[in-house]
Amino acid sequence: MAKKTIRDISIAGKRVLVRVDFNVPFVRNTNYIADDRRLRAMLPTIRYLKDQQARIILCSHLDRPGGVVVPSLQMEPVATKLSEILGEPVKYIRHIVGDKAQESVAELAAGEVSLLENLRFHAGEEANDDAFAKELANLADVYVNDAFAASHRKHASIDKISNFLPSVSGFLMEAELDMLGSVLDSPDRPLIAIVGGAKVSDKIAVMKSLLVSVNTVLVVGGMAASFLKAQGLQVGSSLAGEKEVALASNLLEWASPAGVSIQLPTDVVVAPTIDDASLSKTVDVGNIPDNMAIVDIGPDTANNFAAFIRKSRTVVWNGPAGVFEVPPFDIGTRKIAESLAQLRKGITIIGGGSTAEAVDSFGLANRMSHVSTGGGATLEFLEGKDLPGISVLQEY
């Protein structure tokens, strides 16, 4: 997937509209940004554009205002935080399109950085409206997509914008395509996928896609209950409906002819509810009490899975091993993260979303080869889907 980047197009002194994903979490009822990783991830692209003396116009959505102005979702706190991280002012433009936005952009000096108002304040954004995309394009000479995490959306600033401007990727997008693409195209082997989450149905498409390329799948998280039940085991009060169990059974059947080994937990941590940590215990998967649910993998499973990880050359991980937000049910997820951090001769790719949050919370993100900024976009990419925000970019 050879897409042109900002290195491959003339941008010196030009107005460059950069689609970023600054959909960052705030502490409730405050302007304090609880996680600024998405802002920091943009620094290489911003700094390169500054070196080229481009006039930089960043644009992003924030939450779901539904096409109307919601004061609590304005981008001003994001601009302030980005200024702090960048170490210089970021001009907050209180408009998206129109004369006032044009005037603000016209005032930008070479190398100056600005941030437009929340794109989703305009109904044309989520409607993928041609007229809105054209107005947005009128602000710039070049369009750069560096918002991988939003690139599965057919929105005006992701899709239709490319009808009006030369369109290339930024460095964050390039890294995502290179690392995730390597899993699908030419991975170093053995290739292992660690797949977790609550439901098999949420991951069925990506697991089917990975069965074509992986050597081993390690199943963790709540979805392990459906696989265990598909093998005739009782899983207590764990969520494992008929549909989920049927999907798990299908995957187990498909894996064998494909030469893929699906490894399931051999022991698990169970509890009556996630609020009953004091009543939790570790049991073999054949002895799960009727009144308890799986909340984490057990220590034997963590050790077994660590052995698989040590022998691998490429690992892609999507979905935590348990309810990592509630200690002590974070132990399994932490042990997997630590095993990946200790892999010396392999590539470790964290598939965004809650898995990225977990790795970051353990202080291990910088010891992974790549932590994807995507959630749904990462899954859809690994499923082999064409993402609108990627397909419209210029190719070599």
Beta strands, then each sheet from edge to edge (+ up, - down):
strand 1: 15-19
strand 2: 55-59
strand 3: 90-92
strand 4: 113-115
strand 5: 142-145
strand 6: 167-169
strand 7: 191-195
strand 8: 216-219
strand 9: 261-263
strand 10: 267-271
strand 11: 281-284
strand 12: 293-297
strand 13: 314-318
strand 14: 347-350
strand 15: 370-371
sheet 1: 3+ 4+ 2+ 1+ 5+ 6+
sheet 2: 9+ 8+ 7+ 13+ 14+ 15+
sheet 3: 11+ 10- 12+
end
